[in-house]
């Protein structure tokens, strides 16, 4: 990581959110921030060569998740994404998780195992948050991505957590 620049993973998130702004209709939310963050040549590539920039089987899932997470965070409080613990994953989920962890480690960024949802909810309540909501991938798809003509959906590894002082 370099001073005054986003980390590699943060920049990838900005690229996914920008791709959502340029490629998906309808949008989950209008989000001008990522287009201001990414380099102009990357924005142009997203406009003219989306299949090259957004390649890979998981690209649409990541793009959907980033858009849903940004939309979800609009409510006041704290919002963050997390994965469930590796031990609680199916064999297929572990394979995806391990590949993702290896890519992040190769970039020199730290990687930690996930959380047990019930324990994370209890920890946030113990910190004084009166309302805590754990949103599963299935709930994200139903709440924000249901009925889309393009079939855009989030993957199965990440949850969203929202915590606030009010219900």
C-alpha positions as CSV (number, residue, x, y, z in Angstrom):
1,X,0.0,0.0,0.0
2,X,1.2,3.5,-0.8
3,X,0.5,6.7,1.2
4,X,-2.4,8.9,-0.2
5,X,-3.6,6.1,-2.5
6,X,-6.4,3.5,-1.9
7,X,-5.2,0.0,-1.2
8,X,-5.5,-2.5,-4.0
9,X,-8.6,-4.1,-2.6
10,X,-10.2,-0.7,-1.9
11,X,-9.6,0.3,-5.5
12,X,-11.1,-2.9,-6.8
13,X,-14.2,-2.1,-4.7
14,X,-14.4,1.3,-6.4
15,X,-14.0,-0.4,-9.8
16,X,-16.9,-2.7,-9.0
17,X,-19.1,0.1,-7.8
18,X,-18.3,2.2,-10.9
19,X,-19.1,-0.8,-13.1
20,X,-22.5,-1.0,-11.4
21,X,-23.1,2.6,-12.3
22,X,-22.1,2.1,-15.9
23,X,-23.4,-1.4,-16.7
24,X,-26.4,-2.3,-14.6
25,X,-30.0,-1.2,-15.2
26,X,-31.8,-0.6,-13.0
27,X,-29.1,0.6,-10.6
28,X,-29.4,-0.5,-6.9
29,X,-28.4,3.1,-6.1
30,X,-27.1,6.2,-7.8
31,X,-23.5,6.4,-6.5
32,X,-21.2,9.1,-8.0
33,X,-18.3,8.4,-5.6
34,X,-16.6,5.5,-7.4
35,X,-16.4,7.2,-10.7
36,X,-14.5,10.0,-9.0
37,X,-12.1,7.6,-7.4
38,X,-11.1,5.4,-10.3
39,X,-8.6,6.4,-13.0
40,X,-10.1,8.0,-16.1
41,X,-8.7,5.2,-18.3
42,X,-10.4,2.6,-16.2
43,X,-13.7,4.4,-16.4
44,X,-13.4,4.5,-20.2
45,X,-12.5,0.8,-20.3
46,X,-15.7,0.1,-18.3
47,X,-17.7,2.1,-20.8
48,X,-16.2,0.5,-23.9
49,X,-14.8,-2.9,-22.9
50,X,-16.9,-4.1,-20.0
51,X,-16.4,-7.8,-20.9
52,X,-12.6,-7.4,-20.5
53,X,-12.7,-5.3,-17.4
54,X,-15.5,-7.3,-15.7
55,X,-14.4,-10.7,-16.7
56,X,-14.7,-13.9,-14.7
57,X,-17.6,-15.9,-13.3
58,X,-17.8,-14.0,-10.0
59,X,-17.6,-10.4,-11.4
60,X,-21.4,-9.9,-11.5
61,X,-21.7,-11.3,-8.0
62,X,-19.0,-8.9,-6.6
63,X,-20.5,-6.0,-8.5
64,X,-24.0,-6.8,-7.1
65,X,-22.6,-7.1,-3.6
66,X,-20.7,-3.8,-3.7
67,X,-23.8,-2.0,-4.9
68,X,-26.0,-3.6,-2.3
69,X,-23.6,-2.8,0.5
70,X,-23.3,0.8,-0.5
71,X,-27.2,1.1,-0.7
72,X,-27.5,-0.6,2.7
73,X,-25.1,1.7,4.3
74,X,-27.2,4.8,3.4
75,X,-29.1,4.3,6.7
76,X,-27.5,6.0,9.7
77,X,-25.4,3.8,11.9
78,X,-22.5,1.6,11.0
79,X,-22.6,-0.9,8.1
80,X,-20.0,-3.4,7.0
81,X,-19.7,-6.6,5.2
82,X,-18.1,-9.8,6.7
83,X,-17.8,-13.4,5.8
84,X,-18.9,-16.3,7.9
85,X,-16.1,-18.4,9.4
86,X,-14.3,-20.8,7.1
87,X,-15.3,-23.7,9.3
88,X,-19.0,-23.0,8.7
89,X,-18.8,-23.0,4.9
90,X,-19.7,-25.7,2.5
91,X,-16.7,-27.3,0.6
92,X,-17.5,-25.2,-2.5
93,X,-17.7,-22.0,-0.5
94,X,-14.3,-22.9,1.1
95,X,-12.7,-23.2,-2.3
96,X,-13.9,-19.7,-3.3
97,X,-12.9,-18.3,0.1
98,X,-9.4,-19.8,-0.1
99,X,-8.8,-18.4,-3.6
100,X,-10.0,-15.0,-2.5
101,X,-7.8,-15.1,0.6
102,X,-4.7,-16.1,-1.4
103,X,-5.2,-13.2,-3.9
104,X,-5.5,-10.7,-1.0
105,X,-2.5,-12.1,0.8
106,X,-0.5,-12.0,-2.5
107,X,-1.2,-8.2,-2.6
108,X,0.3,-7.9,0.9
109,X,-2.9,-7.1,2.6
110,X,-4.0,-8.9,5.8
111,X,-6.6,-11.6,5.7
112,X,-8.6,-12.8,8.7
113,X,-11.2,-15.5,9.1
114,X,-14.8,-14.5,9.3
115,X,-17.3,-14.3,12.1
116,X,-20.1,-16.4,13.6
117,X,-23.2,-14.2,12.9
118,X,-24.8,-14.7,16.3
119,X,-21.6,-13.9,18.2
120,X,-21.1,-10.7,16.1
121,X,-24.6,-9.6,16.8
122,X,-24.1,-10.2,20.6
123,X,-20.8,-8.3,20.5
124,X,-22.4,-5.3,18.8
125,X,-25.3,-5.2,21.3
126,X,-22.7,-5.4,24.1
127,X,-21.1,-2.3,22.7
128,X,-24.4,-0.5,23.1
129,X,-26.1,-0.7,19.7
130,X,-29.8,-1.0,20.3
131,X,-30.6,-2.3,16.8
132,X,-28.4,-4.8,15.0
133,X,-29.3,-6.4,11.7
134,X,-27.4,-9.2,10.1
135,X,-28.4,-9.5,6.4
136,X,-27.7,-12.8,4.7
137,X,-26.9,-13.1,1.0
138,X,-30.4,-14.5,0.4
139,X,-32.0,-11.5,2.1
140,X,-29.8,-9.1,0.1
141,X,-31.0,-10.7,-3.1
142,X,-34.6,-10.6,-2.0
143,X,-34.5,-7.0,-0.7
144,X,-32.4,-5.3,-3.4
145,X,-32.1,-7.5,-6.4
146,X,-35.4,-9.4,-6.8
147,X,-37.1,-9.5,-10.2
148,X,-34.2,-8.1,-12.2
149,X,-34.3,-8.9,-15.9
150,X,-30.5,-9.4,-15.9
151,X,-30.6,-11.9,-13.0
152,X,-27.9,-10.0,-11.0
153,X,-27.4,-11.5,-7.6
154,X,-24.8,-11.5,-4.8
155,X,-22.8,-14.5,-4.0
156,X,-23.0,-16.7,-0.9
157,X,-20.0,-15.8,1.2
158,X,-20.6,-12.3,2.6
159,X,-23.2,-10.9,5.0
160,X,-24.0,-7.3,5.7
161,X,-24.2,-6.0,9.3
162,X,-25.9,-2.8,10.3
163,X,-26.0,-1.5,13.8
164,X,-27.5,1.7,15.1
165,X,-28.7,3.3,18.3
166,X,-32.3,3.2,17.2
167,X,-34.5,0.6,15.6
